[in-house]
């Protein structure tokens, strides 16, 4: 039996097609090689990458070595509170004098943020601390230097007996004639015969004529343990004779009972001066 020889098929490839086929083959064969030859940090020269070579937001905290960033790496004013977690900044992260008043919001600091004795005179501007900044009894003797508080720092009636130690006020702290009789517990009154007060009576004093020759003088403070002294006489330069007696006022420990009489001891309205020493 005679066999027919196989038929041969001739394929003609255009030069352009051949180039394309070769390129595809090369890419397919070298794909793994390209991946294996990825660029590493060792192949990049130090300092050759700039900010524009890094996509915004592509670097995260895990991409940065702890402690590798310094102040010079951060653009001034580029960090805000939103970039800093609460409680992450400590004293060691701040340079001396690095925080000024413009960096601290009003009322942002409370007592718990200040160490004991951390604020000195150099940190406080004149008149920077007012009454609203001071809690009751928050300033003690150790916070006040000698002669550090003058008249301009004290409001009227702001210092009472409870704020003064025995012997803490001497002549240098008192202006000449700056104290009244009430300040040194010497009370006085001038009372006319009709029971009206004279011009040189002390503050807060009232007088009442009870009946002929009898008066009540009220000093508006407790005087039951004080001494009373009185003399007959007007508030002007005229002259009056008579007798005067004083004693505690029954039922009123702030007042003195005064009894004025003629020379013979009979009741009579007389002007008088009264002094109370406590």
ZAMIZA-129381 format. One record per atom (N, C-alpha, C): residue in one letter; x, y, z. Coordinates in steps of 0.001 Angstrom, whole numbers, plus 500000, padded with zeros to 6 digits. Each point is the difference from the previous one (the first is absolute). Example, Ala and Ser with C-alpha at 12.3 -4.5 7.8 and 13.67 -1.06 7.14 Angstrom:
<atoms>
A513190494310507800;A499110501190500000;A500900501200500000;S499650501050499280;S500820501190500060;S499230501090500730;
</atoms>
This chain:
<atoms>
X500860498805500000;X499140501195500000;X500877501219500000;X499716500902499164;X500813501223499840;X499472501083500921;X500877500584500895;X499607501071500934;X500292501341499402;X499001500895500240;X500175501381499510;X500810500780501028;X501069500649499587;X500836500765500958;X499202501153500629;X500290500373501309;X499273501088500677;X500138501295499225;X498899500773500094;X499977501270499279;X500624501079500866;X500891500723499466;X500681501076500744;X499241501322499836;X499842500736501202;X499297501294499984;X501028501094500224;X500005500938499167;X500963501098500076;X499324501212500637;X500619500562501114;X499458501185500696;X500944501164499782;X499429501040499553;X500807501199499737;X499686501038501089;X501022500472500753;X499817500992501091;X500600501313499571;X499157501007500069;X500500501330499629;X501002500476501042;X500984500777499592;X501021500484500959;X499401500736501203;X498967500802499799;X499398500747501121;X499366499067501004;X499338498960499518;X499385499024500898;X501062499256500790;X501102499720499345;X501083499276500666;X500555500809501170;X500177501269499803;X500518500868501069;X499049500015501186;X498688500078499693;X499001500038501084;X500007498720500797;X500100498891499299;X500019498713500692;X501213499874500894;X501131500428499512;X501229499933500801;X499885500860501258;X499414501178499851;X499867500894501169;X499103499392501071;X498901499386499557;X499106499357500967;X500710498873500725;X500762499215499247;X500732498887500612;X501000500491501033;X500678501085499638;X501009500542500934;X499342500460501281;X498869500705499881;X499312500508501186;X499525498858500874;X499429498941499372;X499502498882500779;X501109499280500734;X501136499858499329;X501113499274500619;X500708500817501070;X499983501339499890;X500780500829500940;X499160500591501120;X498675499692500053;X499152500597501042;X500491499694501394;X500322498754500249;X500476499633501332;X501342500623500305;X500797500188498976;X501324500602500199;X499869501454500402;X499024500703499364;X499810501418500350;X499527500121501441;X499045499115500392;X499500500037501368;X501111499712501002;X500852499052499620;X501092499641500911;X501003501114500144;X500066500866498993;X500996501079500024;X499398501311500468;X498956499950500893;X499382501237500494;X501046500864500701;X499791501312499934;X500959500948500581;X499877499984501521;X501121499958500690;X500040500035501460;X500696501269500463;X499915500243501343;X500635501189500546;X501488500035499773;X500622498818499920;X501452499952499817;X500411500534498647;X499038499986499026;X500324500452498639;X499697501481499787;X499502500695501085;X499683501425499886;X501035500787500780;X500574500959499362;X501016500815500643;X499345500882501071;X500638500039501175;X499467500809501089;X499799501441499558;X498817500550500352;X499735501405499710;X499498500281498608;X499816498939499171;X499576500251498618;X498483500075499863;X499240499428500969;X498546500097499947;X499541501263500711;X499057500714499429;X499442501198500603;X498527499776500279;X499368500992500606;X498594499881500341;X499110499745498802;X500341500538498845;X499142499823498823;X500095498583499432;X501013499215500463;X500113498613499553;X499110499059500814;X499407500514501094;X499177499168500869;X498548500465499904;X499118499086499711;X498589500324499870;X499434500445501350;X499211501099499986;X499399500507501227;X499197498904500697;X500238499855501313;X499250499033500779;X500471498569499856;X501053499759499187;X500431498621499778;X500894499483501120;X500629500916500771;X500848499583501111;X499193500035501296;X500133498973500810;X499322499913501280;X501034499879501116;X499498500027501222;X500904499936501137;X500893498782499988;X499487498862499529;X500810498780499992;X501136500071498993;X499920500962499029;X501066500150499005;X501152500862500506;X499821500604501186;X501022500901500540;X500579499393501274;X501298499912500071;X500675499435501167;X499786500894501211;X499682499373501148;X499782500764501217;X501211500866500318;X499751501267500290;X501081500914500376;X500815500522498849;X499639499628498750;X500814500439498869;X499638501390499511;X498794500468500322;X499600501346499595;X500387501007501076;X500528501132499579;X500380501058500911;X499253501280499629;X500202501037500810;X499295501261499742;X500288500528498604;X501241499799499524;X500363500512498676;X499256499288498877;X499431498815500284;X499263499245498983;X498539500419499896;X499554500847500909;X498596500411500025;X499901501467499635;X499201500325499011;X499814501374499572;X499335500797501120;X500495501186500263;X499470500832501066;X498507500238499791;X499239499820501077;X498543500211500010;X499241498975499179;X500672498929499525;X499299499011499178;X499212499002500843;X500363499849501287;X499277499085500874;X498967500773500816;X498803499477500078;X498948500582500820;X499599499003501081;X499077500394500842;X499552499114501065;X499441498691499488;X499421500030498794;X499406498784499447;X501050498938499695;X501268500422499767;X501060499042499675;X500667499422501247;X499674500535501168;X500662499561501232;X498960499347500912;X500261498771500398;X499061499299500880;X500037500614501394;X498862500000500687;X499919500560501342;X500975499273500925;X500732500784500771;X500896499436500999;X501310499449499458;X500296500224498696;X501226499424499436;X501210500908500159;X499798501275500286;X501124500926500151;X500277500214501482;X501252499778500407;X500408500175501378;X501026501121500090;X500398500313501214;X500952501078500201;X501289499810499234;X500464498735499887;X501263499747499305;X499908500263498500;X498767500093499465;X499827500279498572;X500016501484499689;X500044500843501022;X499958501450499800;X501321500623500430;X500523500888499199;X501223500703500368;X499661501088501005;X500984500369500820;X499783501046500987;X499558501269499294;X498913500578500455;X499505501227499384;X499292499781498683;X499773498724499636;X499393499718498696;X498519500283499942;X499357500054501145;X498562500295500046;X499801501379500598;X499317500883499278;X499712501346500473;X498492500163500161;X499584501180500433;X498580500232500263;X499147499815498758;X500561500293498805;X499197499849498774;X499724498532499689;X500778499083500606;X499796498570499753;X498989499382500964;X499559500764500980;X499083499466501008;X498677500750499913;X498922499273499808;X498678500618499911;X499567500507501373;X499140501010499997;X499486500535501257;X499334498891500813;X500327499960501288;X499413499034500938;X500355498549499662;X501032499783499138;X500358498630499633;X500785499301501105;X500705500751500844;X500781499406501077;X499228500069501303;X500020498921500744;X499397499957501326;X501094499680501007;X499640500015501270;X501006499792501047;X500765498693499815;X499323498962499490;X500657498709499823;X501093500005498945;X500015501038499131;X501023500092498947;X501260500709500474;X499994500541501188;X501142500767500501;X500654499274501170;X501300499818499907;X500735499393501105;X500131501008501130;X500166499498501208;X500158500880501158;X501176500947499783;X499769501286500263;X501036501038499880;X500548500136498584;X499241499561498979;X500504500093498627;X499784501371499391;X499138500803500586;X499738501343499484;X500596501023500952;X500948500765499512;X500635501040500794;X499586501382499542;X500538501016500663;X499640501376499666;X500300500321498541;X501074499392499449;X500370500276498610;X498987499492498999;X499130499032500418;X498976499459499086;X498677500758500077;X499892500972500894;X498737500699500188;X500159501466499631;X499210500450499033;X500038501398499586;X499310500855501053;X500373501297500098;X499325500878500964;X498491499974499797;X499275499893501101;X498524500008499980;X499407498821499239;X500787498926499767;X499477498856499249;X499101499115500853;X500158500064501307;X499192499164500892;X499017500886500753;X498717499734499808;X498958500742500695;X499296499131501018;X498986500560500647;X499279499259501040;X499405498707499456;X499542500023498738;X499348498810499446;X500978498843499816;X501329500290499956;X500997498936499851;X500440499402501333;X499577500556501093;X500462499539501305;X498850499347500767;X500213498768500395;X499012499324500831;X500123500495501440;X498943499854500759;X500022500413501398;X501129499285500746;X500799500794500715;X501123499479500795;X501082499333499147;X500075500334498684;X501009499366499145;X501369500654500123;X500072501190500538;X501280500698500159;X500340500054501487;X501127499393500335;X500455500000501387;X501224500880500178;X500522500036501210;X501151500851500301;X501194499672499114;X500198498708499698;X501177499608499219;X499945500524498571;X498784500371499512;X499875500540498639;X500216501508499939;X500117500650501147;X500130501460500026;X501381500397500507;X500702500795499201;X501276500526500436;X499809501194500915;X501057500393500687;X499926501154500885;X499596501235499201;X499025500729500517;X499520501235499371;X499491499807498577;X499561498768499668;X499537499742498631;X498569500454499764;X499244500209501060;X498614500449499861;X499883501426500520;X499601500902499109;X499824501401500375;X498534500377500048;X499736501265500280;X498618500463500115;X499225499766498709;X500669500179498852;X499288499864498717;X499543498565499752;X500612499008500689;X499599498594499823;X498849499589500922;X499619500869500912;X498973499636500970;X498730500814499769;X498889499303499831;X498708500672499893;X499544500440501379;X499072500942500038;X499488500472501283;X499433498833500804;X500408499936501267;X499495498970500926;X500332498578499549;X501035499833499145;X500326498655499512;X500813499194501004;X500641500665500959;X500809499306501006;X499327500150501355;X499659498873500584;X499378500003501320;X500943499444501049;X499518499955501227;X500846499527501106;X500493498584499764;X499185499158499326;X500395498606499789;X501171499877499032;X500249501040499177;X501116499956499046;X501309500505500608;X499970500518501214;X501188500601500604;X500467499192501197;X501296499682500022;X500588499348501163;X500324501048501055;X500047499569501243;X500393500919501065;X501391500552499699;X500111501310500046;X501291500623499762;X500396500121498543;X499099499630499060;X500377500040498585;X499915501401499410;X499273500901500656;X499870501380499513;X500705500928500984;X500986500740499491;X500673500970500849;X499870501393499392;X500757500954500516;X499868501393499576;X500237500183498498;X500912499206499425;X500322500192498580;X498849499593499092;X499063499174500506;X498859499576499178;X498789500924500145;X500088500967500906;X498844500868500269;X500346501436499623;X499167500613499150;X500180501399499622;X499615500878501185;X500744501081500206;X499668500910501094;X498544500434499919;X499309499860501086;X498575500350500109;X499120499176499048;X500525498859499571;X499226499143499105;X498992499133500720;X500139499864501329;X499070499201500791;X498984500894500698;X498788499525500074;X498964500715500741;X499912499424501407;X499198500646500835;X499828499485501365;X499461498579499998;X499102499703499023;X499452498654499928;X501075498963499718;X501065500403499238;X501053499048499649;X500834499598501214;X500055500843501007;X500803499686501188;X499103499788501221;X498720499704499748;X499029499653501050;X499818501114501010;X500041501260499537;X499631501148500835;X498823500671499307;X498832499908500602;X498771500526499412;X499610501287500710;X499356500912499282;X499659501277500632;X498733500566499385;X499367500866500774;X498774500661499536;X499862501353500685;X499500500992499246;X499594501286500548;X498479500051499880;X499319500245501100;X498540499981499996;X499479501312500576;X499099500626499246;X499378501241500456;X498917499698501028;X499519501057500665;X498999499824501051;X498711499373499482;X499679500231498732;X498773499420499444;X500203498585499455;X501223499461500131;X500275498630499569;X500570499874498596;X500188501109499285;X500603499940498658;X501517499901500127;X500605499348499004;X501459499804500023;X500725501258499561;X501139500244500648;X500867501084499595;X500845499618498803;X500722500962499384;X500746499761498761;X501210499089500149;X500508499820501201;X501220499210500174;X499743498604500552;X498794499505499818;X499699498644500445;X500581498984499032;X500247498797500490;X500564498949499151;X498991499451499018;X500499499168499083;X499140499412498972;X499074498946500607;X498782499973499501;X499060498964500429;X499349500236501338;X500265501142500623;X499455500279501318;X498603500613499867;X499086499631500873;X498679500628500075;X499712500345501460;X499191501051500203;X499651500415501357;X498497500257500075;X499417499679501128;X498564500178500201;X499745500586501395;X499206501080500056;X499576500537501293;X498804499179500465;X500124499343501141;X498950499127500513;X498945500792500770;X500460500830500889;X499151500922500771;X500933501047500604;X499488500858500858;X500831501102500480;X501270499487500693;X501139500404499419;X501295499655500582;X500464498573499734;X499243499227499239;X500387498606499739;X500157499764498495;X501121499334499629;X500320499794498587;X500519498574499775;X499817499547498780;X500636498745499550;X500917500339498832;X501284499607500095;X500961500204498918;X500430498622499497;X499680499723498752;X500263498679499400;X501189500113499048;X501043499152500226;X501212500040499173;X500014498928498900;X498963499201499927;X499839499003498921;X501057498899500047;X500683499859501134;X500915498870500239;X499849499594501462;X500328498759500292;X499875499528501380;X501012500705500892;X499527500662501046;X500884500760500893;X499789499635501468;X499346498887500241;X499698499622501386;X501264499820500833;X501129499643499372;X501243499782500747;X500919501218499956;X499484501138499551;X500816501208499866;X499788500944501187;X500794501057500048;X499906501011501056;X499399501272499438;X499079500641500773;X499313501208499549;X500463501193500841;X500237501112499326;X500366501251500679;X499192501121499367;X499356500859500835;X499187501098499469;X500260501271500799;X499768501128499328;X500100501296500656;X498947500926499428;X499450500882500828;X499006500960499535;X500706501088499204;X499419500337498852;X500577501068499187;X499432499992498600;X499864501159499372;X499466500103498648;X501083499730498963;X499589499970498724;X500954499781498916;X500666501286499539;X499528501155500502;X500630501282499641;X500850500478501175;X500325501303500007;X500889500509501052;X499238500600501187;X498696499728500087;X499233500498501148;X500277499140501231;X499448500410501135;X500301499311501263;X498695499566500657;X499971498745500451;X498822499450500655;X500461499257501255;X499262500171501082;X500309499266501232;X498933498936500226;X500333499019500799;X499052498943500313;X500725498719500353;X499223498947500138;X500532498695500341;X499605498997498911;X500824498954499824;X499698498969499015;X500427498646500550;X499158498994499742;X500288498640500439;X499793499050498808;X500797498950499952;X499895499033498887;X499976498583500558;X499303499130499247;X499998498579500370;X499568499201498773;X500097498650500097;X499533499145498914;X498521500256499728;X499629499878498721;X498603500147499634;X499329498640500080;X499012499860500867;X499316498721500185;X499351499557498691;X500255498765499616;X499385499432498802;X500686500365498689;X501092500766500058;X500703500383498762;X501496500073500285;X500757498958499579;X501441499966500316;X500831500877499070;X499347500750499115;X500712500929499123;X499818501463500425;X499300500224501092;X499646501367500377;X500412500331501433;X500065501305500253;X500303500537501329;X498790500811500477;X499622499825501269;X498947500826500600;X500679501191500672;X499547501228499674;X500593501223500538;X498922500766500761;X500365500425501213;X499077500760500863;X500651501346500316;X499352501119499572;X500532501339500282;X499098500702501020;X500632500818500866;X499282500647501104;X500521501416500236;X499186500773500738;X500474501285500494;X501006499758501120;X500582501081500487;X500996499880501076;X499409499409501263;X498684500186500210;X499364499450501197;X499564498558499833;X500244499389498826;X499683498597499776;X498655499766499349;X499232501042499716;X498705499830499345;X500198499803498505;X499106499201499398;X500118499711498569;X499888501283499178;X500888500090498978;X499987501163499115;X500696499632498702;X499421500461498881;X500642499743498708;X501292500805499898;X501097499309499765;X501309500654499894;X500744499423498780;X500760500831499269;X500878499453498961;X501174499295500665;X500530498974499307;X501109499251500613;X500911499402498939;X501194499650500423;X500984499261499183;X500144498612500629;X499998498980499155;X500106498617500475;X501116499300499260;X500883499328500759;X501099499240499429;X499901498559500498;X500179499049499092;X499973498581500336;X501340499399499596;X500692499373500939;X501303499400499739;X499882498503500200;X500382499223498966;X499867498553500060;X501373499311500017;
</atoms>
